[in-house]
Amino acid sequence: MRVKSLWIGLALIVALFELAPLSSARIVRVDILHTSDINGRLLPGKSRGVKKGGGLLRCATLIAREREKNPQAILLDSGAALRGTPESDVLNGSVIADAMKMLKYDACVPAATDFACGIEVLRNVHGEGGPEMLAANLKSLGDANPLPKLKPFIVRNVEGVRVAITGLTNSGTPQRIHPTLLRGLEWRSSRRALADIMPSLRALNADIHILVAHQGLKEFDDPDNEIRAIIKEFPEFDVIIGGNTGKRVQSVMIDDTLYTQAGKGGECLGVIKIEYDTVKDSLVARDARLVLTDNSIPQREDLLKLVAENLKRAGVLLKEPIGCAKSNFNFRPKDGEQGVRAILLSAIKEAVNADIVIQGTQSRQNIWEREQRERDLWRILPYEDRVGVVMLTFGDIKKILQENATYIKTNFFLGISGVDYRIDYDESGKPLIVDMRLSDGSVPHPRKRFKVALSSYVLASGGGKFKVVREVTAAPKARLELTDILIRDALREYMRRHNPLEAPPEDGLE
């Protein structure tokens, strides 16, 4: 009996050793690397000439280190990568697109800034060899897809584990970019779009579901950021990678979904590690962390060599002289001063020979009393706004100014050239437009129409802030024409014609 027991014991030990490799092989590790809101930043930022952290060149070093540990790591971007710095914008985002190709991003999500120069530019920079473009809530309106690389989701296979990756852009893009620049595409509600594709997603029988979205986690959802509602309605997503708000969120569990977001400007690389049990067919572990790209992280040399020529070309373009300013023009002028907005109003007026111009500022940057170079234009006007022209009555203009009055003493308030008025307040404190006249003091006939210039951003409703503008200018009698003139181009030509730059004649409210 003792011998028989010994043999049984030995057999069990052998069996355990034989099963040990099988047991350890049950767990497959899926690594996902991610960036968000790079905003065209290849190089580290600077503060008073000292390099700070951030930049895709430093992220690239961390990406290489993670891929040394796991060559199958999936690399994703949650949107707003291409544009946002003068170096990337002056080259229409192509320098970032080249970097993303070299780094072999698996997929990215398009954002509103990517469409600012039109769909054709976006299609070109995401050409051969680039990442897949994911947005389930963005679809073609016709047979000819203006973005052939656009898909609602993709699937990646990691050692037999199927990983479904779904994309979402922010639904409010048509309220920021004028529809003329978005022809051929339709933006849909995020949740409705997900509900439509969910049967196809479920049919994939994927083991892990990832959502990469140009939407951020907020205390309360809004139309552009619906993360909480998505988690509630679609618990299938194991991980959501967010963006849009520019915030860092290392790891938050909401119900049974992990949410993470890698900040902005390449300040962090997001690293997600997932363990999947192939025997139990279940996800057994998930972890997310953010790795800072501080001064201890070197820039990746092979990527720097790839983009060096383009960066040099961008540097030459940005150094081109335009003229000089005779005095300072402040973003927020004091009483009696002419500020940046007054210069922009005059520049647009001359560019399209408008009777009236309604325009705000794009940044909190001043025009300084010194030589002006191309870089200064991109500093003052970082966004690709075009000049639009409409034919409006004095009544139409008053409606626009009444809506604008609600933003007085905020950065959203628009200036006007060609019209004078006062803002009064009723008993409830509501602002009212009073004593409205043309700059020559006259009050025109109610049916007379004027050539009015506004930016494409405001014409699109300015992210929903100027709904009256969109309604008024969309009327057939307004005869809206979106020109090819960028406000930046108008300012450049104005500075060249009026060199040295002086305060323009006072012509309306500043």
Secondary structure, DSSP 8 states (H G I E B T S, - for coil): -HHHHHHHHHHHHHHHHHHHHHHHTTEEEEEEEEE---TT--S--EETTEE-S--HHHHHHHHHHHHHH-TT-EEEE-S--S-SSHHHHTTTTHHHHHHHHHTT-SEE---GGGGTT-HHHHHHHT-TT--EEE-TTEEESSSS-S-TTEESEEEEEETTEEEEEEEE--TTGGGTS-GGGGTTEEE--HHHHHHHHHHHHHHTT-SEEEEEES----SS-BTTB-HHHHHHH-TT-SEEE--SS--EEEEEEETTEEEEEE-STT-EEEEEEEEEETTTTEEEEEEEEEEE--TTS---HHHHHHHHHHHHHHHHHHT-EEEEBSS-B-SS--TT---HHHHHHHHHHHHHT-SEEEE--SSS--B-SSEEEHHHHHHH--S--EEEEEEEEHHHHHHHHHHHHTTTTSTT--EEESEEEEEEE-TT--EEEEEEEETTS----TT-EEEEEEEHHHHTTTTTT-HHHHHHHTSGGG--EEEEEEHHHHHHHHHHHTSSB------S--
